[in-house]
């Protein structure tokens, strides 16, 4: 929640740092859904900041983790995000 507030209030570097700490927590606790959600949020953060390549990379990771959790709806949503980033990069 804190990272989302930081992001929405324009504190993008702080949000990124908070998301990365949360990612490590998710991995330490083997919380695969939270790991995927954080990757997805990091992708959103980078996309909004204009870094399509980094956004695409985070969304690729998120989709893979959602797939491993058999969370088809979330994986599909994440792939839709990736398609938008790839379009912006003129890669599709």
N, C-alpha and C positions, 0 to 999 in steps of 0.2 A: 504494500500500500504506500509506504513512504517513497519508494522509487517512482511510482505513478504520480504522486503529488509533486515530487521534484521535477519530473518530466513536464507535467502540465503547467507548471509555474515558470518554465524556462530555465531551470537549473539542470541542463542536460548532462554536463560532466558529473555532477553529483548523482544524478539518476543512474547513469551508466555504472558508476562505482558501486552504488547500492545494489543494482541488478547483478553485478558480478559477484558481490559478496553472497547474495541470495543464491546464485548459481552454485557456488561452492558449498553452501549449506545443503542445497537439494542433493548434490552429489554425495556429500558425506552421509546424509541420511537415506541415500538410495531412493529418493522420491523422484521417480522418472517423470511423473506428470508435471510436477513443479519445475523440473529441469527443462522440459519442453516448453512450458509456459514462459519461463524466463528467457529462453532463446527467442521465442516469438516476440516477447516484449522488447528485447534488445534489437531485433530486426525492425520493429516499429520505430524505435528511437532513432536508429541510423537512417531509416527511410525518411523520416520527418526532417532529419538533419541534412538530407541530400546525398548521403553516401549509399548509393544503390548497391554497389558491389558488396559492402559489408552487410547491408541488410539482407541481400540474397544469401550470403553465407550463413548468417544466423538462422534465417528461415529454412534453409536446407537442413541444418542440424535439427531444428524444431520438428520439421516434418518427419525426419528419420526416427526421432524419439517417439513422436506420436504414433508412427507406424508400429514401432516395437511394442507399444502399449495397446495396440489394436484400437486406437481412437481415430476412427476413420473420418469423422466430421471435422475434428481439429486438424488432422493432417491435410484434408482437402482445403480448409480455410487458409492454412499456411501456404499451400501450393498456389492458391489464388494470389496471395501476397507476393510470392516469388515471381509469378508471371508478370505482375505489374512492375516489379523492379527490373526484371529482364527486358521488358518492353522499353523502359526508360534508358536502359543501357544499349538498346538496339541489338539485343542478342536473340530476340524472337520477332 
